[in-house]
């Protein structure tokens, strides 16, 4: 396995079952309220044992088995939100160290515990994150900063635990970082060469491939006219 020169560590392992809250006067089911757990937890191809998602259309599944958020961003958000943040403050399953959006690439494969995981897509935060912090525009802020976090798909099921280190098994040759995908998705939406490069990455999650493919077709069609 390829060794990184800096520590890549799982500093908090977080799970939680869906619960019902009140949102705009109506009941809403959400699995965003996660809590850190100690000890070994089984990781399957769809989620962690004891974890769950309420909206299975937009959350969970093979391409989004594990929600990951870098611990390095917590200080920024604590300053913005004017309060100390608890563990799993972004509803993530893995709070990681040394693995920010700029340093991991779509398709990178890592070993953690006895599991093997692969970066599949950035996270696109929904309104529930805003509700979690009673800050409705927080999802937009997250997109604007690029501090989105990302998802792992699970290539090999296994046992994971907080405190374990990640080992880089294979670096994706294309070198398309999560930060680069966020740039094209949320900012430079008409960057045709970048769209083409991103779509060449086989490991990109199906939903993002469809979205980028549609956008590229629209842009290329407008160039012909």
C-alpha positions, 0 to 999 in steps of 0.5 A, a space after each residue: 500500500 502507498 503511504 501518505 506523508 501526513 496522518 490520515 485518521 478517522 477521529 470520530 465515527 458517528 451514527 444515528 437512526 432517523 428521527 422525526 422533528 418539526 420543520 416549518 410546522 410539519 413533521 420531518 424525518 431526518 437522519 442528520 443527527 449523528 452521535 460519536 460511538 466507540 468500539 468497532 462498527 461493521 461497515 457494509 456496502 450501504 451504511 454503517 451498522 446502527 446508522 440510517 437515512 430517512 430520505 433514501 432517494 437523496 441519501 445513502 445507497 452504494 455511492 453514498 454509503 459513508 458521509 465524510 467531513 474534514 475536521 480541519 473545517 470545524 474552526 472556520 464554521 465555529 467562527 462563522 456560527 459563533 459557537 463551539 460545534 459538537 462532534 458530527 456537527 455536519 451529520 457526517 459518519 466519518 470525521 477525518 483528519 488530513 483528508 480535505 477536499 483539495 487532497 482527495 480525488 474522485 476514485 481514490 481508494 483507501 483502507 480503513 480497519 478491514 474495509 476498503 472505501 473509494 471516494 465517489 462524489 462531493 457532498 451536496 448539503 440539503 436544507 436539513 443541515 440548515 435546520 440542524 444549526 438553525 441557519 437556513 442559508 448554511 447549505 449555500 454557505 457550505 457550497 460557496 466555501 467548498 467545505 462540503 465534505 464527500 462520500 465513500 462507496 464501500 468496495 470491501 465490507 469490514 470493521 472500522 473504529 474511531 482512531 484508525 488511520 487510513 492507508 492510500 491503496 490507489 491514487 486515481 490517475 486523473 487527479 480530479 480532486 473533490 475541490 475541483 468537482 465542487 468548483 465546476 458544480 457550484 462556480 465555473 459551471 460552463 468550464 467545458 474542458 473541466 466537465 469533460 475531464 470529470 466525466 472521464 473519471 469512471 468512479 464518479 457517482 452515477 447521479 453526478 455523472 448524469 448531471 454533468 453529462 446533461 450540462 455538457 450536452 447543453 453547452 456543446 449544443 449551444 456552441 453548435 448553434 
